[in-house]
Amino acid sequence: MQTLRKHAPYIKNSFNHTYNNGRIEWINNKIKVLNRVAYGYRKFNHYKNRILLPFKLRPVKRTTNKPIKNKTRSKVA
């Protein structure tokens, strides 16, 4: 009974307010399950896009790390 009395205000608040962390827990669970399965992804962007896919968020565009070549050369004095 002490535990129920101790948590009574929080239990009452759960009936008065509609906020809960169920959606966040669902997202965390999906990501954890994907981590167990995702050993085959070669690139981090593919892994990240796979995480975003169930949440209907836009995938991240692939970027290259290659430097941009400048077509005009500057003369060194």
Buried (B, 14 or more C-beta within 10 A) or exposed (E): EEEEEEEEEEEEEEEEEEEEEEEEEEEEEBBEEBEEEEEEBEEEBBBEBBBEEEEEEEEEEEEEEEEEEEEEEEEEE
